[in-house]
Amino acid sequence: MSFDLLLGDVRSLKEKRSVVRPIVAELHRKFAVSVAEVGDQDLYRRARIALAMVSGDAGHLTEVLDRCERLVAARPEVELLSVRRRFHGGDDE
């Protein structure tokens, strides 16, 4: 799953880090997913965060991803521009 975010009142890359790092840490801590900022590192008002999760139960996977999306969307300091989900199964090459 990846999130494209527009950051609020941010005027520098240092301020951007102070917004993005807590979101990344909270997703990791609350949902035990692998998560990182993966794009737009040189733009101080945009961020792309991606997360990955492995589960043997597609229903559980969807539930956790839904909760991750709601957490990010509820953050007042960011605007969630888009969300992209990709699922890979055991038959994928």
N, CA, C and O atoms as a CHARMM CRD file, in Angstrom:
* protein
*
  372
    1    1 MET  N      0.84900  -1.16100   0.00000 PROA 1      0.00000
    2    1 MET  CA     0.00000   0.00000   0.00000 PROA 1      0.00000
    3    1 MET  C      0.89500   1.22300   0.00000 PROA 1      0.00000
    4    1 MET  O      1.93200   1.24000   0.66300 PROA 1      0.00000
    5    2 SER  N      0.49800   2.25000  -0.74300 PROA 2      0.00000
    6    2 SER  CA     1.25700   3.49500  -0.71200 PROA 2      0.00000
    7    2 SER  C      0.30400   4.67600  -0.59400 PROA 2      0.00000
    8    2 SER  O     -0.81600   4.65200  -1.10500 PROA 2      0.00000
    9    3 PHE  N      0.77800   5.70100   0.08900 PROA 3      0.00000
   10    3 PHE  CA     0.02100   6.92300   0.32300 PROA 3      0.00000
   11    3 PHE  C      0.74800   8.08500  -0.31600 PROA 3      0.00000
   12    3 PHE  O      1.96400   8.21800  -0.17400 PROA 3      0.00000
   13    4 ASP  N      0.01800   8.91800  -1.01500 PROA 4      0.00000
   14    4 ASP  CA     0.55300  10.17500  -1.52900 PROA 4      0.00000
   15    4 ASP  C     -0.03400  11.26700  -0.64700 PROA 4      0.00000
   16    4 ASP  O     -1.25300  11.42100  -0.57900 PROA 4      0.00000
   17    5 LEU  N      0.82800  12.02900   0.03300 PROA 5      0.00000
   18    5 LEU  CA     0.38000  12.99700   1.02000 PROA 5      0.00000
   19    5 LEU  C      0.78700  14.41100   0.64100 PROA 5      0.00000
   20    5 LEU  O      1.86000  14.64200   0.08500 PROA 5      0.00000
   21    6 LEU  N     -0.08600  15.34000   0.95200 PROA 6      0.00000
   22    6 LEU  CA     0.22700  16.75800   0.87500 PROA 6      0.00000
   23    6 LEU  C      0.32800  17.24000   2.31400 PROA 6      0.00000
   24    6 LEU  O     -0.61500  17.10800   3.09400 PROA 6      0.00000
   25    7 LEU  N      1.48600  17.80000   2.65600 PROA 7      0.00000
   26    7 LEU  CA     1.72100  18.23700   4.02500 PROA 7      0.00000
   27    7 LEU  C      1.20800  19.65500   4.19600 PROA 7      0.00000
   28    7 LEU  O      1.23800  20.45600   3.26100 PROA 7      0.00000
   29    8 GLY  N      0.74000  19.95500   5.38900 PROA 8      0.00000
   30    8 GLY  CA     0.16900  21.26300   5.68300 PROA 8      0.00000
   31    8 GLY  C      1.21200  22.36300   5.71900 PROA 8      0.00000
   32    8 GLY  O      1.93200  22.56900   4.74200 PROA 8      0.00000
   33    9 ASP  N      1.29900  23.05700   6.81500 PROA 9      0.00000
   34    9 ASP  CA     2.15600  24.24000   6.97100 PROA 9      0.00000
   35    9 ASP  C      3.60900  23.81100   7.20600 PROA 9      0.00000
   36    9 ASP  O      4.11900  23.90100   8.32300 PROA 9      0.00000
   37   10 VAL  N      4.25600  23.35100   6.15200 PROA 10     0.00000
   38   10 VAL  CA     5.63800  22.87600   6.21900 PROA 10     0.00000
   39   10 VAL  C      6.47100  23.74000   5.28900 PROA 10     0.00000
   40   10 VAL  O      6.11700  23.93900   4.12700 PROA 10     0.00000
   41   11 ARG  N      7.58500  24.25400   5.80900 PROA 11     0.00000
   42   11 ARG  CA     8.41100  25.17600   5.01600 PROA 11     0.00000
   43   11 ARG  C      9.83300  24.69000   4.79200 PROA 11     0.00000
   44   11 ARG  O     10.63900  25.39200   4.18200 PROA 11     0.00000
   45   12 SER  N     10.14900  23.49800   5.27600 PROA 12     0.00000
   46   12 SER  CA    11.51100  22.98900   5.09500 PROA 12     0.00000
   47   12 SER  C     11.49200  21.46800   5.16600 PROA 12     0.00000
   48   12 SER  O     10.51600  20.86400   5.61200 PROA 12     0.00000
   49   13 LEU  N     12.58600  20.86200   4.72000 PROA 13     0.00000
   50   13 LEU  CA    12.70100  19.40300   4.80400 PROA 13     0.00000
   51   13 LEU  C     12.77400  18.94800   6.26000 PROA 13     0.00000
   52   13 LEU  O     12.31200  17.85800   6.59500 PROA 13     0.00000
   53   14 LYS  N     13.34600  19.77200   7.11400 PROA 14     0.00000
   54   14 LYS  CA    13.41200  19.44000   8.54600 PROA 14     0.00000
   55   14 LYS  C     11.99900  19.39100   9.14300 PROA 14     0.00000
   56   14 LYS  O     11.68300  18.47300   9.89900 PROA 14     0.00000
   57   15 GLU  N     11.16400  20.35200   8.81500 PROA 15     0.00000
   58   15 GLU  CA     9.77500  20.33100   9.27800 PROA 15     0.00000
   59   15 GLU  C      9.02500  19.13400   8.68900 PROA 15     0.00000
   60   15 GLU  O      8.19200  18.52300   9.35900 PROA 15     0.00000
   61   16 LYS  N      9.32700  18.80700   7.43900 PROA 16     0.00000
   62   16 LYS  CA     8.69900  17.65000   6.80300 PROA 16     0.00000
   63   16 LYS  C      9.01400  16.38400   7.59700 PROA 16     0.00000
   64   16 LYS  O      8.12100  15.58200   7.87000 PROA 16     0.00000
   65   17 ARG  N     10.27800  16.20500   7.96500 PROA 17     0.00000
   66   17 ARG  CA    10.66100  15.02900   8.75000 PROA 17     0.00000
   67   17 ARG  C      9.90000  14.96300  10.07000 PROA 17     0.00000
   68   17 ARG  O      9.54200  13.87900  10.53100 PROA 17     0.00000
   69   18 SER  N      9.65400  16.12200  10.67700 PROA 18     0.00000
   70   18 SER  CA     8.94600  16.13300  11.96100 PROA 18     0.00000
   71   18 SER  C      7.47300  15.74900  11.81000 PROA 18     0.00000
   72   18 SER  O      6.81800  15.42500  12.80100 PROA 18     0.00000
   73   19 VAL  N      6.95000  15.78100  10.59700 PROA 19     0.00000
   74   19 VAL  CA     5.58300  15.34200  10.32800 PROA 19     0.00000
   75   19 VAL  C      5.56400  13.88000   9.88800 PROA 19     0.00000
   76   19 VAL  O      4.73400  13.10000  10.35500 PROA 19     0.00000
   77   20 VAL  N      6.47300  13.51100   8.99700 PROA 20     0.00000
   78   20 VAL  CA     6.44900  12.17800   8.38900 PROA 20     0.00000
   79   20 VAL  C      6.92500  11.08900   9.36400 PROA 20     0.00000
   80   20 VAL  O      6.31800  10.02100   9.43600 PROA 20     0.00000
   81   21 ARG  N      7.97900  11.34500  10.09600 PROA 21     0.00000
   82   21 ARG  CA     8.52500  10.31700  10.99700 PROA 21     0.00000
   83   21 ARG  C      7.51900   9.80000  12.01400 PROA 21     0.00000
   84   21 ARG  O      7.43700   8.58700  12.21300 PROA 21     0.00000
   85   22 PRO  N      6.74200  10.67400  12.67300 PROA 22     0.00000
   86   22 PRO  CA     5.75100  10.14100  13.61800 PROA 22     0.00000
   87   22 PRO  C      4.67700   9.27600  12.95700 PROA 22     0.00000
   88   22 PRO  O      4.20300   8.31300  13.55900 PROA 22     0.00000
   89   23 ILE  N      4.29400   9.60700  11.74000 PROA 23     0.00000
   90   23 ILE  CA     3.30400   8.78700  11.03100 PROA 23     0.00000
   91   23 ILE  C      3.88500   7.40800  10.73400 PROA 23     0.00000
   92   23 ILE  O      3.23400   6.38900  10.96700 PROA 23     0.00000
   93   24 VAL  N      5.10000   7.38400  10.22400 PROA 24     0.00000
   94   24 VAL  CA     5.77300   6.11500   9.93000 PROA 24     0.00000
   95   24 VAL  C      5.91100   5.28100  11.20300 PROA 24     0.00000
   96   24 VAL  O      5.62300   4.08400  11.19900 PROA 24     0.00000
   97   25 ALA  N      6.34900   5.91100  12.28500 PROA 25     0.00000
   98   25 ALA  CA     6.54600   5.19500  13.54900 PROA 25     0.00000
   99   25 ALA  C      5.23200   4.65200  14.10300 PROA 25     0.00000
  100   25 ALA  O      5.18800   3.53000  14.60500 PROA 25     0.00000
  101   26 GLU  N      4.16900   5.43500  14.01500 PROA 26     0.00000
  102   26 GLU  CA     2.88000   4.99000  14.53700 PROA 26     0.00000
  103   26 GLU  C      2.31700   3.81900  13.73200 PROA 26     0.00000
  104   26 GLU  O      1.77800   2.87600  14.31100 PROA 26     0.00000
  105   27 LEU  N      2.43600   3.86900  12.41400 PROA 27     0.00000
  106   27 LEU  CA     1.98800   2.74300  11.59500 PROA 27     0.00000
  107   27 LEU  C      2.74700   1.47400  11.95900 PROA 27     0.00000
  108   27 LEU  O      2.14900   0.40800  12.10500 PROA 27     0.00000
  109   28 HSD  N      4.05200   1.58900  12.10500 PROA 28     0.00000
  110   28 HSD  CA     4.88100   0.42600  12.45500 PROA 28     0.00000
  111   28 HSD  C      4.50900  -0.11700  13.83700 PROA 28     0.00000
  112   28 HSD  O      4.34900  -1.32400  14.01700 PROA 28     0.00000
  113   29 ARG  N      4.37500   0.77800  14.79500 PROA 29     0.00000
  114   29 ARG  CA     4.10500   0.36600  16.17200 PROA 29     0.00000
  115   29 ARG  C      2.70800  -0.23200  16.32500 PROA 29     0.00000
  116   29 ARG  O      2.56000  -1.28400  16.94700 PROA 29     0.00000
  117   30 LYS  N      1.69400   0.40600  15.77800 PROA 30     0.00000
  118   30 LYS  CA     0.31300  -0.03900  15.97800 PROA 30     0.00000
  119   30 LYS  C     -0.06100  -1.28000  15.17400 PROA 30     0.00000
  120   30 LYS  O     -0.85300  -2.10500  15.62900 PROA 30     0.00000
  121   31 PHE  N      0.51000  -1.41000  13.97800 PROA 31     0.00000
  122   31 PHE  CA     0.03800  -2.45600  13.07400 PROA 31     0.00000
  123   31 PHE  C      1.10700  -3.47800  12.68400 PROA 31     0.00000
  124   31 PHE  O      0.81900  -4.41200  11.93500 PROA 31     0.00000
  125   32 ALA  N      2.33000  -3.31500  13.17900 PROA 32     0.00000
  126   32 ALA  CA     3.42300  -4.25400  12.90000 PROA 32     0.00000
  127   32 ALA  C      3.62300  -4.46400  11.39700 PROA 32     0.00000
  128   32 ALA  O      3.81000  -5.59000  10.93500 PROA 32     0.00000
  129   33 VAL  N      3.57900  -3.36000  10.64300 PROA 33     0.00000
  130   33 VAL  CA     3.82500  -3.40800   9.20300 PROA 33     0.00000
  131   33 VAL  C      5.21000  -2.83000   8.92900 PROA 33     0.00000
  132   33 VAL  O      5.75200  -2.07700   9.73800 PROA 33     0.00000
  133   34 SER  N      5.76300  -3.18500   7.79900 PROA 34     0.00000
  134   34 SER  CA     6.99600  -2.55200   7.34100 PROA 34     0.00000
  135   34 SER  C      6.59300  -1.28000   6.62100 PROA 34     0.00000
  136   34 SER  O      5.74200  -1.31000   5.73200 PROA 34     0.00000
  137   35 VAL  N      7.20100  -0.15800   6.99900 PROA 35     0.00000
  138   35 VAL  CA     6.76600   1.12900   6.46200 PROA 35     0.00000
  139   35 VAL  C      7.95200   2.06500   6.32800 PROA 35     0.00000
  140   35 VAL  O      8.85800   2.06300   7.16200 PROA 35     0.00000
  141   36 ALA  N      7.93700   2.87500   5.25600 PROA 36     0.00000
  142   36 ALA  CA     9.02100   3.83100   5.01200 PROA 36     0.00000
  143   36 ALA  C      8.54500   4.93300   4.08300 PROA 36     0.00000
  144   36 ALA  O      7.58200   4.76200   3.33500 PROA 36     0.00000
  145   37 GLU  N      9.23600   6.07000   4.14100 PROA 37     0.00000
  146   37 GLU  CA     9.02700   7.11400   3.15200 PROA 37     0.00000
  147   37 GLU  C      9.77600   6.67700   1.90200 PROA 37     0.00000
  148   37 GLU  O     10.97500   6.40700   1.96000 PROA 37     0.00000
  149   38 VAL  N      9.08300   6.60400   0.77900 PROA 38     0.00000
  150   38 VAL  CA     9.68200   6.01200  -0.41300 PROA 38     0.00000
  151   38 VAL  C      9.76700   6.95700  -1.61200 PROA 38     0.00000
  152   38 VAL  O     10.28700   6.57300  -2.65900 PROA 38     0.00000
  153   39 GLY  N      9.27200   8.17100  -1.47500 PROA 39     0.00000
  154   39 GLY  CA     9.33300   9.07900  -2.60900 PROA 39     0.00000
  155   39 GLY  C      9.13300  10.51600  -2.19300 PROA 39     0.00000
  156   39 GLY  O      8.72600  10.81200  -1.07000 PROA 39     0.00000
  157   40 ASP  N      9.42500  11.39200  -3.11600 PROA 40     0.00000
  158   40 ASP  CA     9.27700  12.83400  -2.91700 PROA 40     0.00000
  159   40 ASP  C     10.10900  13.35100  -1.74400 PROA 40     0.00000
  160   40 ASP  O      9.71500  14.30600  -1.07600 PROA 40     0.00000
  161   41 GLN  N     11.26400  12.72000  -1.49200 PROA 41     0.00000
  162   41 GLN  CA    12.10200  13.13900  -0.37200 PROA 41     0.00000
  163   41 GLN  C     12.64100  14.55500  -0.54300 PROA 41     0.00000
  164   41 GLN  O     12.95100  15.21200   0.45100 PROA 41     0.00000
  165   42 ASP  N     12.76000  15.03900  -1.76800 PROA 42     0.00000
  166   42 ASP  CA    13.31600  16.37200  -1.99800 PROA 42     0.00000
  167   42 ASP  C     12.24400  17.46400  -2.03000 PROA 42     0.00000
  168   42 ASP  O     12.57200  18.64500  -2.14800 PROA 42     0.00000
  169   43 LEU  N     10.97100  17.08300  -1.92800 PROA 43     0.00000
  170   43 LEU  CA     9.87100  18.04900  -1.91000 PROA 43     0.00000
  171   43 LEU  C      9.37000  18.19400  -0.48000 PROA 43     0.00000
  172   43 LEU  O      9.00300  17.20000   0.14800 PROA 43     0.00000
  173   44 TYR  N      9.35000  19.40400   0.04000 PROA 44     0.00000
  174   44 TYR  CA     9.02700  19.54600   1.45300 PROA 44     0.00000
  175   44 TYR  C      7.53400  19.55700   1.76400 PROA 44     0.00000
  176   44 TYR  O      7.17000  19.42800   2.93300 PROA 44     0.00000
  177   45 ARG  N      6.66100  19.70300   0.78600 PROA 45     0.00000
  178   45 ARG  CA     5.22000  19.67200   1.06200 PROA 45     0.00000
  179   45 ARG  C      4.54800  18.39500   0.57700 PROA 45     0.00000
  180   45 ARG  O      3.33300  18.25300   0.71800 PROA 45     0.00000
  181   46 ARG  N      5.30300  17.46900   0.01300 PROA 46     0.00000
  182   46 ARG  CA     4.74900  16.19900  -0.46700 PROA 46     0.00000
  183   46 ARG  C      5.51800  15.05100   0.16700 PROA 46     0.00000
  184   46 ARG  O      6.70400  15.17000   0.47200 PROA 46     0.00000
  185   47 ALA  N      4.82300  13.94400   0.35900 PROA 47     0.00000
  186   47 ALA  CA     5.47300  12.73600   0.88200 PROA 47     0.00000
  187   47 ALA  C      4.78500  11.51600   0.29000 PROA 47     0.00000
  188   47 ALA  O      3.57300  11.51000   0.07300 PROA 47     0.00000
  189   48 ARG  N      5.56000  10.51000   0.04000 PROA 48     0.00000
  190   48 ARG  CA     5.02300   9.21900  -0.38300 PROA 48     0.00000
  191   48 ARG  C      5.49600   8.19100   0.63400 PROA 48     0.00000
  192   48 ARG  O      6.69500   7.98100   0.81600 PROA 48     0.00000
  193   49 ILE  N      4.53900   7.55600   1.28900 PROA 49     0.00000
  194   49 ILE  CA     4.82600   6.54300   2.30300 PROA 49     0.00000
  195   49 ILE  C      4.27500   5.22000   1.79500 PROA 49     0.00000
  196   49 ILE  O      3.15800   5.16200   1.28300 PROA 49     0.00000
  197   50 ALA  N      5.06000   4.15600   1.93800 PROA 50     0.00000
  198   50 ALA  CA     4.60000   2.83300   1.52800 PROA 50     0.00000
  199   50 ALA  C      4.71800   1.87900   2.70500 PROA 50     0.00000
  200   50 ALA  O      5.58400   2.02600   3.56700 PROA 50     0.00000
  201   51 LEU  N      3.82800   0.90000   2.71700 PROA 51     0.00000
  202   51 LEU  CA     3.90800  -0.12400   3.74900 PROA 51     0.00000
  203   51 LEU  C      3.65900  -1.48300   3.12600 PROA 51     0.00000
  204   51 LEU  O      3.03700  -1.60700   2.07100 PROA 51     0.00000
  205   52 ALA  N      4.16400  -2.49600   3.81200 PROA 52     0.00000
  206   52 ALA  CA     4.00400  -3.87200   3.33800 PROA 52     0.00000
  207   52 ALA  C      3.64100  -4.75800   4.52300 PROA 52     0.00000
  208   52 ALA  O      4.03200  -4.50800   5.66300 PROA 52     0.00000
  209   53 MET  N      2.88600  -5.78900   4.21300 PROA 53     0.00000
  210   53 MET  CA     2.44700  -6.71900   5.24100 PROA 53     0.00000
  211   53 MET  C      2.28000  -8.09100   4.60500 PROA 53     0.00000
  212   53 MET  O      1.90300  -8.20400   3.43900 PROA 53     0.00000
  213   54 VAL  N      2.55900  -9.11900   5.37200 PROA 54     0.00000
  214   54 VAL  CA     2.38100 -10.49600   4.91400 PROA 54     0.00000
  215   54 VAL  C      1.37800 -11.16500   5.83500 PROA 54     0.00000
  216   54 VAL  O      1.46900 -11.05600   7.05800 PROA 54     0.00000
  217   55 SER  N      0.41000 -11.86800   5.22700 PROA 55     0.00000
  218   55 SER  CA    -0.59000 -12.57600   6.01100 PROA 55     0.00000
  219   55 SER  C     -1.10400 -13.76400   5.22000 PROA 55     0.00000
  220   55 SER  O     -1.19200 -13.71900   3.99300 PROA 55     0.00000
  221   56 GLY  N     -1.43500 -14.81200   5.92400 PROA 56     0.00000
  222   56 GLY  CA    -2.03800 -15.98500   5.29900 PROA 56     0.00000
  223   56 GLY  C     -3.53600 -15.84200   5.12800 PROA 56     0.00000
  224   56 GLY  O     -4.17400 -16.69400   4.51000 PROA 56     0.00000
  225   57 ASP  N     -4.10200 -14.77500   5.66700 PROA 57     0.00000
  226   57 ASP  CA    -5.54200 -14.55100   5.64300 PROA 57     0.00000
  227   57 ASP  C     -5.83100 -13.22800   4.94700 PROA 57     0.00000
  228   57 ASP  O     -5.51100 -12.16500   5.47800 PROA 57     0.00000
  229   58 ALA  N     -6.43100 -13.28500   3.76600 PROA 58     0.00000
  230   58 ALA  CA    -6.70900 -12.07900   2.99000 PROA 58     0.00000
  231   58 ALA  C     -7.65400 -11.13200   3.72500 PROA 58     0.00000
  232   58 ALA  O     -7.52900  -9.91400   3.59000 PROA 58     0.00000
  233   59 GLY  N     -8.58200 -11.66200   4.48900 PROA 59     0.00000
  234   59 GLY  CA    -9.50400 -10.83100   5.24600 PROA 59     0.00000
  235   59 GLY  C     -8.78500 -10.02100   6.31200 PROA 59     0.00000
  236   59 GLY  O     -9.05600  -8.83300   6.49100 PROA 59     0.00000
  237   60 HSD  N     -7.86700 -10.67000   7.01800 PROA 60     0.00000
  238   60 HSD  CA    -7.06900  -9.97600   8.03700 PROA 60     0.00000
  239   60 HSD  C     -6.20600  -8.90000   7.38500 PROA 60     0.00000
  240   60 HSD  O     -6.09300  -7.79100   7.90700 PROA 60     0.00000
  241   61 LEU  N     -5.60300  -9.22000   6.25900 PROA 61     0.00000
  242   61 LEU  CA    -4.76600  -8.27000   5.54300 PROA 61     0.00000
  243   61 LEU  C     -5.57800  -7.02800   5.15600 PROA 61     0.00000
  244   61 LEU  O     -5.12800  -5.90300   5.37500 PROA 61     0.00000
  245   62 THR  N     -6.74800  -7.22200   4.59500 PROA 62     0.00000
  246   62 THR  CA    -7.59800  -6.10600   4.19200 PROA 62     0.00000
  247   62 THR  C     -8.00900  -5.27300   5.40100 PROA 62     0.00000
  248   62 THR  O     -8.03700  -4.04400   5.32500 PROA 62     0.00000
  249   63 GLU  N     -8.32600  -5.92600   6.51000 PROA 63     0.00000
  250   63 GLU  CA    -8.72600  -5.20600   7.72300 PROA 63     0.00000
  251   63 GLU  C     -7.59500  -4.31900   8.23900 PROA 63     0.00000
  252   63 GLU  O     -7.83000  -3.16300   8.59300 PROA 63     0.00000
  253   64 VAL  N     -6.39100  -4.83800   8.28600 PROA 64     0.00000
  254   64 VAL  CA    -5.25100  -4.05700   8.77500 PROA 64     0.00000
  255   64 VAL  C     -4.94600  -2.90200   7.82200 PROA 64     0.00000
  256   64 VAL  O     -4.68400  -1.78700   8.27300 PROA 64     0.00000
  257   65 LEU  N     -4.97600  -3.15100   6.52400 PROA 65     0.00000
  258   65 LEU  CA    -4.71900  -2.07700   5.56200 PROA 65     0.00000
  259   65 LEU  C     -5.78600  -0.98800   5.64600 PROA 65     0.00000
  260   65 LEU  O     -5.47200   0.19500   5.51500 PROA 65     0.00000
  261   66 ASP  N     -7.03100  -1.37100   5.86100 PROA 66     0.00000
  262   66 ASP  CA    -8.10200  -0.38200   6.04700 PROA 66     0.00000
  263   66 ASP  C     -7.82700   0.47800   7.28100 PROA 66     0.00000
  264   66 ASP  O     -8.02400   1.69300   7.24900 PROA 66     0.00000
  265   67 ARG  N     -7.37900  -0.14400   8.35100 PROA 67     0.00000
  266   67 ARG  CA    -7.08700   0.59900   9.58100 PROA 67     0.00000
  267   67 ARG  C     -5.89700   1.53300   9.38000 PROA 67     0.00000
  268   67 ARG  O     -5.89500   2.65000   9.89900 PROA 67     0.00000
  269   68 CYS  N     -4.89400   1.09400   8.63800 PROA 68     0.00000
  270   68 CYS  CA    -3.74800   1.95300   8.33200 PROA 68     0.00000
  271   68 CYS  C     -4.19800   3.16700   7.53200 PROA 68     0.00000
  272   68 CYS  O     -3.77700   4.29000   7.80800 PROA 68     0.00000
  273   69 GLU  N     -5.04600   2.94300   6.54900 PROA 69     0.00000
  274   69 GLU  CA    -5.53800   4.04600   5.72500 PROA 69     0.00000
  275   69 GLU  C     -6.33900   5.04300   6.55600 PROA 69     0.00000
  276   69 GLU  O     -6.18300   6.25300   6.39200 PROA 69     0.00000
  277   70 ARG  N     -7.18800   4.54800   7.43900 PROA 70     0.00000
  278   70 ARG  CA    -7.97300   5.44800   8.29500 PROA 70     0.00000
  279   70 ARG  C     -7.07100   6.25900   9.21700 PROA 70     0.00000
  280   70 ARG  O     -7.33100   7.43900   9.45200 PROA 70     0.00000
  281   71 LEU  N     -6.01500   5.64200   9.74300 PROA 71     0.00000
  282   71 LEU  CA    -5.09100   6.36000  10.61600 PROA 71     0.00000
  283   71 LEU  C     -4.43900   7.52200   9.87400 PROA 71     0.00000
  284   71 LEU  O     -4.38900   8.63900  10.38800 PROA 71     0.00000
  285   72 VAL  N     -3.94200   7.26300   8.67600 PROA 72     0.00000
  286   72 VAL  CA    -3.27000   8.31100   7.90300 PROA 72     0.00000
  287   72 VAL  C     -4.26900   9.39300   7.51000 PROA 72     0.00000
  288   72 VAL  O     -3.95800  10.58000   7.60200 PROA 72     0.00000
  289   73 ALA  N     -5.46300   9.00300   7.07300 PROA 73     0.00000
  290   73 ALA  CA    -6.47100   9.97000   6.64300 PROA 73     0.00000
  291   73 ALA  C     -6.92900  10.86200   7.79700 PROA 73     0.00000
  292   73 ALA  O     -7.34700  11.99800   7.57000 PROA 73     0.00000
  293   74 ALA  N     -6.85600  10.36500   9.01300 PROA 74     0.00000
  294   74 ALA  CA    -7.31700  11.12600  10.17600 PROA 74     0.00000
  295   74 ALA  C     -6.27900  12.11700  10.69500 PROA 74     0.00000
  296   74 ALA  O     -6.59500  12.93900  11.55500 PROA 74     0.00000
  297   75 ARG  N     -5.05500  12.05500  10.19100 PROA 75     0.00000
  298   75 ARG  CA    -4.01600  12.97300  10.66600 PROA 75     0.00000
  299   75 ARG  C     -4.31500  14.38000  10.17100 PROA 75     0.00000
  300   75 ARG  O     -4.40300  14.59300   8.96200 PROA 75     0.00000
  301   76 PRO  N     -4.47600  15.35600  11.08000 PROA 76     0.00000
  302   76 PRO  CA    -4.85400  16.70600  10.65700 PROA 76     0.00000
  303   76 PRO  C     -3.73900  17.46200   9.93900 PROA 76     0.00000
  304   76 PRO  O     -4.01500  18.42200   9.21900 PROA 76     0.00000
  305   77 GLU  N     -2.50200  17.05200  10.11700 PROA 77     0.00000
  306   77 GLU  CA    -1.38900  17.78900   9.51700 PROA 77     0.00000
  307   77 GLU  C     -1.09200  17.37900   8.07300 PROA 77     0.00000
  308   77 GLU  O     -0.21700  17.96100   7.43200 PROA 77     0.00000
  309   78 VAL  N     -1.81800  16.37700   7.55800 PROA 78     0.00000
  310   78 VAL  CA    -1.61100  15.94500   6.17300 PROA 78     0.00000
  311   78 VAL  C     -2.95900  15.81500   5.46400 PROA 78     0.00000
  312   78 VAL  O     -3.99900  15.60900   6.08800 PROA 78     0.00000
  313   79 GLU  N     -2.90100  15.94000   4.14700 PROA 79     0.00000
  314   79 GLU  CA    -4.06100  15.66100   3.31000 PROA 79     0.00000
  315   79 GLU  C     -3.72600  14.42900   2.48100 PROA 79     0.00000
  316   79 GLU  O     -2.72600  14.41200   1.76400 PROA 79     0.00000
  317   80 LEU  N     -4.55200  13.41200   2.57700 PROA 80     0.00000
  318   80 LEU  CA    -4.34400  12.16900   1.84300 PROA 80     0.00000
  319   80 LEU  C     -4.83500  12.36600   0.41600 PROA 80     0.00000
  320   80 LEU  O     -6.03900  12.44200   0.17500 PROA 80     0.00000
  321   81 LEU  N     -3.90000  12.44900  -0.53500 PROA 81     0.00000
  322   81 LEU  CA    -4.25200  12.69600  -1.93300 PROA 81     0.00000
  323   81 LEU  C     -4.66800  11.42600  -2.65200 PROA 81     0.00000
  324   81 LEU  O     -5.61800  11.43200  -3.43400 PROA 81     0.00000
  325   82 SER  N     -3.95500  10.33200  -2.38700 PROA 82     0.00000
  326   82 SER  CA    -4.31000   9.06900  -3.02900 PROA 82     0.00000
  327   82 SER  C     -3.74700   7.89900  -2.23400 PROA 82     0.00000
  328   82 SER  O     -2.79400   8.03600  -1.46600 PROA 82     0.00000
  329   83 VAL  N     -4.36900   6.75200  -2.44500 PROA 83     0.00000
  330   83 VAL  CA    -3.94600   5.49900  -1.82300 PROA 83     0.00000
  331   83 VAL  C     -3.90700   4.45300  -2.92400 PROA 83     0.00000
  332   83 VAL  O     -4.80900   4.37400  -3.75700 PROA 83     0.00000
  333   84 ARG  N     -2.85800   3.66000  -2.91500 PROA 84     0.00000
  334   84 ARG  CA    -2.73600   2.59200  -3.90800 PROA 84     0.00000
  335   84 ARG  C     -2.46100   1.28000  -3.18400 PROA 84     0.00000
  336   84 ARG  O     -1.56900   1.20300  -2.33800 PROA 84     0.00000
  337   85 ARG  N     -3.22000   0.26700  -3.51600 PROA 85     0.00000
  338   85 ARG  CA    -3.02500  -1.06600  -2.91700 PROA 85     0.00000
  339   85 ARG  C     -2.66700  -2.05800  -4.00600 PROA 85     0.00000
  340   85 ARG  O     -3.22500  -2.04500  -5.10300 PROA 85     0.00000
  341   86 ARG  N     -1.72300  -2.91300  -3.67100 PROA 86     0.00000
  342   86 ARG  CA    -1.37800  -4.02600  -4.55900 PROA 86     0.00000
  343   86 ARG  C     -1.27900  -5.27300  -3.70900 PROA 86     0.00000
  344   86 ARG  O     -0.64500  -5.27300  -2.65400 PROA 86     0.00000
  345   87 PHE  N     -1.90900  -6.33100  -4.17600 PROA 87     0.00000
  346   87 PHE  CA    -1.86500  -7.61100  -3.47100 PROA 87     0.00000
  347   87 PHE  C     -1.09700  -8.60300  -4.30300 PROA 87     0.00000
  348   87 PHE  O     -1.27700  -8.67800  -5.51900 PROA 87     0.00000
  349   88 HSD  N     -0.25800  -9.35200  -3.66700 PROA 88     0.00000
  350   88 HSD  CA     0.50400 -10.40300  -4.32700 PROA 88     0.00000
  351   88 HSD  C      0.15400 -11.73200  -3.66500 PROA 88     0.00000
  352   88 HSD  O      0.07900 -11.82900  -2.44000 PROA 88     0.00000
  353   89 GLY  N     -0.05500 -12.73700  -4.48300 PROA 89     0.00000
  354   89 GLY  CA    -0.37700 -14.05500  -3.96800 PROA 89     0.00000
  355   89 GLY  C      0.75600 -15.03400  -4.20400 PROA 89     0.00000
  356   89 GLY  O      1.77500 -14.69600  -4.80400 PROA 89     0.00000
  357   90 GLY  N      0.56700 -16.23000  -3.73300 PROA 90     0.00000
  358   90 GLY  CA     1.58500 -17.26200  -3.86800 PROA 90     0.00000
  359   90 GLY  C      1.85900 -17.66200  -5.29700 PROA 90     0.00000
  360   90 GLY  O      2.91500 -18.22600  -5.58000 PROA 90     0.00000
  361   91 ASP  N      0.94100 -17.38700  -6.21100 PROA 91     0.00000
  362   91 ASP  CA     1.11400 -17.75000  -7.61800 PROA 91     0.00000
  363   91 ASP  C      1.82500 -16.66400  -8.42200 PROA 91     0.00000
  364   91 ASP  O      2.15500 -16.87800  -9.58800 PROA 91     0.00000
  365   92 ASP  N      2.06700 -15.48600  -7.80500 PROA 92     0.00000
  366   92 ASP  CA     2.74200 -14.39600  -8.51300 PROA 92     0.00000
  367   92 ASP  C      4.21000 -14.74300  -8.75200 PROA 92     0.00000
  368   92 ASP  O      4.85000 -15.42100  -7.94800 PROA 92     0.00000
  369   93 GLU  N      4.71400 -14.26200  -9.86800 PROA 93     0.00000
  370   93 GLU  CA     6.13700 -14.49800 -10.16500 PROA 93     0.00000
  371   93 GLU  C      6.95300 -13.28600  -9.82400 PROA 93     0.00000
  372   93 GLU  O      8.17100 -13.29200 -10.00300 PROA 93     0.00000
